[in-house]
Amino acid sequence: MGFAVKIFPHCSSDIGGYYAGKIDIYSVESVAVPRHTDDINLAKVYKYRKGAENAIAKILKESTYVTESEIEEV
């Protein structure tokens, strides 16, 4: 078993999904967007819940794209 982070975008028209393990920074638009995927098999899976909680803290701190996230057990 493990834990995956599900992200919800700021705007409902943007694509949400599962966190894939990296935050990309686009210098032209000056925005930080976490890599995401719809497939749970491609998502970053953390062995411990604490790892997923740390990822959420990093995502919310660095990305203006994401306003909410949750942890799902997989």
Backbone bond lengths (Angstrom), bond angles and torsions (degrees), N, CA, C in turn:
res aa  C-N    CA-C-N  psi(-1)  N-CA   C-N-CA  omega(-1)  CA-C   N-CA-C  phi
1 M - - - 1.446 - - 1.520 109.92 -
2 G 1.307 115.31 156.91 1.447 121.18 178.56 1.514 110.27 -156.78
3 F 1.312 115.76 -172.38 1.452 121.73 -177.28 1.529 109.40 -131.20
4 A 1.324 115.75 135.37 1.461 122.37 177.47 1.519 108.66 -120.05
5 V 1.324 115.86 151.50 1.461 122.09 -179.76 1.522 108.50 -101.78
6 K 1.332 116.21 123.01 1.461 121.07 175.18 1.521 107.60 -100.46
7 I 1.341 115.61 129.46 1.460 119.99 -177.20 1.525 110.46 -109.83
8 F 1.318 114.00 145.88 1.462 121.99 177.57 1.526 107.88 -118.89
9 P 1.328 117.98 125.29 1.470 120.32 -176.03 1.523 112.81 -74.26
10 H 1.320 114.84 163.57 1.470 122.67 179.03 1.529 110.48 -62.29
11 C 1.314 116.78 -43.40 1.461 122.62 -179.25 1.527 108.86 -107.81
12 S 1.300 117.61 135.33 1.464 120.93 -176.49 1.521 113.09 -66.94
13 S 1.328 118.60 -17.15 1.464 120.58 178.43 1.531 111.65 -81.15
14 D 1.345 117.81 -15.70 1.463 121.44 177.00 1.528 109.52 -77.35
15 I 1.312 115.10 160.22 1.454 120.41 -177.26 1.524 109.64 -86.06
16 G 1.307 116.33 128.45 1.453 122.15 174.68 1.511 108.77 -104.69
17 G 1.309 117.10 -173.39 1.456 120.42 178.01 1.511 110.85 154.87
18 Y 1.318 115.53 -149.47 1.457 121.94 -178.87 1.520 110.35 -101.16
19 Y 1.312 115.94 142.98 1.458 122.54 -179.79 1.526 109.58 -68.08
20 A 1.335 116.28 130.95 1.458 121.32 -176.37 1.529 113.44 -103.40
21 G 1.312 118.03 8.77 1.447 119.96 169.61 1.512 119.11 103.21
22 K 1.315 119.85 6.03 1.459 120.26 179.89 1.524 109.43 -153.02
23 I 1.325 116.20 150.30 1.460 121.11 176.24 1.525 107.63 -113.00
24 D 1.327 115.80 119.88 1.458 121.75 179.37 1.524 109.68 -92.18
25 I 1.326 116.52 137.41 1.462 121.27 178.27 1.525 107.92 -112.02
26 Y 1.320 116.09 119.28 1.452 122.14 178.85 1.527 108.13 -97.63
27 S 1.320 116.16 111.24 1.459 120.59 -173.78 1.527 112.72 -71.70
28 V 1.320 118.26 -28.78 1.467 120.33 -178.51 1.525 110.53 -65.79
29 E 1.329 116.18 -46.06 1.465 120.17 -179.86 1.528 112.58 -90.88
30 S 1.336 116.61 -8.96 1.472 122.86 -176.74 1.522 111.57 56.43
31 V 1.308 115.92 49.46 1.452 120.77 180.00 1.528 109.66 -133.28
32 A 1.317 115.98 144.20 1.459 122.24 176.60 1.529 108.12 -107.02
33 V 1.324 115.80 123.89 1.462 121.44 -176.54 1.521 109.16 -125.18
34 P 1.332 117.45 125.00 1.459 118.22 176.81 1.530 111.07 -72.90
35 R 1.331 115.93 141.40 1.461 118.80 174.29 1.515 108.16 -65.89
36 H 1.314 115.35 137.75 1.455 118.81 -177.09 1.524 109.79 -141.64
37 T 1.327 115.32 161.11 1.446 122.19 -179.45 1.528 108.85 -146.08
38 D 1.315 116.21 152.39 1.465 120.11 176.24 1.522 111.47 -84.78
39 D 1.326 116.36 -20.90 1.460 121.60 -176.56 1.526 109.98 -89.34
40 I 1.312 116.54 121.45 1.462 121.31 -179.09 1.524 111.36 -63.81
41 N 1.332 117.89 -26.68 1.465 121.65 179.97 1.527 112.44 -69.98
42 L 1.323 117.74 -21.94 1.461 122.12 179.33 1.526 112.62 -96.71
43 A 1.319 116.37 -5.11 1.465 120.98 -177.67 1.527 110.88 -76.80
44 K 1.314 115.26 156.77 1.469 121.46 174.40 1.518 107.53 -73.76
45 V 1.327 116.86 122.27 1.466 121.96 -179.33 1.520 107.95 -110.40
46 Y 1.314 115.11 127.25 1.461 121.76 179.95 1.517 109.35 -97.83
47 K 1.322 115.55 140.69 1.459 120.78 -178.45 1.529 110.94 -70.87
48 Y 1.328 115.39 -35.55 1.463 120.68 -178.07 1.520 110.47 -118.94
49 R 1.316 115.81 150.74 1.468 121.61 179.63 1.531 110.83 -61.44
50 K 1.318 117.20 -34.99 1.470 121.29 -178.96 1.529 110.84 -60.86
51 G 1.323 118.01 -37.05 1.464 121.44 176.92 1.515 111.64 -62.96
52 A 1.331 116.40 -40.98 1.462 120.95 177.72 1.527 110.88 -67.48
53 E 1.328 117.24 -38.18 1.462 120.85 177.70 1.527 110.89 -64.68
54 N 1.320 116.95 -39.67 1.474 120.65 177.04 1.521 110.70 -65.15
55 A 1.332 117.46 -37.69 1.464 120.94 177.93 1.527 110.76 -64.87
56 I 1.318 117.35 -40.83 1.467 121.08 177.61 1.530 110.13 -61.54
57 A 1.310 116.07 -44.90 1.471 119.55 179.52 1.529 110.51 -60.24
58 K 1.324 117.55 -41.67 1.462 121.54 179.03 1.523 111.09 -65.85
59 I 1.324 116.70 -43.44 1.472 121.10 -179.42 1.523 110.54 -62.54
60 L 1.316 117.36 -48.72 1.462 120.95 -177.99 1.525 112.07 -67.47
61 K 1.321 117.34 -29.80 1.461 121.09 179.48 1.527 111.61 -74.68
62 E 1.329 116.95 -43.37 1.460 120.78 -171.68 1.521 114.51 -92.72
63 S 1.319 118.06 -25.27 1.460 120.12 -171.39 1.521 111.90 -108.96
64 T 1.326 115.47 128.15 1.459 120.25 173.56 1.525 110.40 -86.70
65 Y 1.311 116.54 -10.56 1.456 123.89 -178.58 1.531 111.91 -71.30
66 V 1.318 117.23 -32.96 1.463 122.45 -174.43 1.517 110.29 -105.86
67 T 1.337 115.99 132.46 1.453 120.28 177.04 1.524 112.37 -109.13
68 E 1.318 117.22 -25.97 1.447 121.35 -179.00 1.518 109.72 -140.96
69 S 1.323 115.16 155.48 1.453 120.35 173.40 1.525 107.72 -155.89
70 E 1.313 114.69 162.04 1.456 119.77 178.51 1.518 109.39 -145.15
71 I 1.312 116.04 162.01 1.462 121.33 179.68 1.527 108.25 -103.73
72 E 1.323 115.84 130.41 1.461 121.77 176.41 1.514 109.58 -115.58
73 E 1.309 116.57 136.08 1.445 120.80 176.72 1.526 108.84 -83.93
74 V 1.330 115.74 128.94 1.471 120.29 -179.66 1.507 111.43 -121.78
